[in-house]
């Protein structure tokens, strides 16, 4: 298993199971909304860039700014 996990790429993987649940079949994810995830990540990247620039210009350390979604754990 380790060999397969470390020596293949996403093109060679058509089906994936986790804990007996089929997550990916024929190269497509059936249990997640890829477009929604991509949209959310794009939004977060934009927010990150905006916050990074704000902290850079203000002279504050960027690492002191923690996004609110990480404080609700």
Secondary structure, DSSP 8 states (H G I E B T S, - for coil): -HHHHHS--GGG---EEETTEEEEETTEESSS-HHHHHHHHHHHHHHHHHHHHHHHHHT--GGG---GGGS--
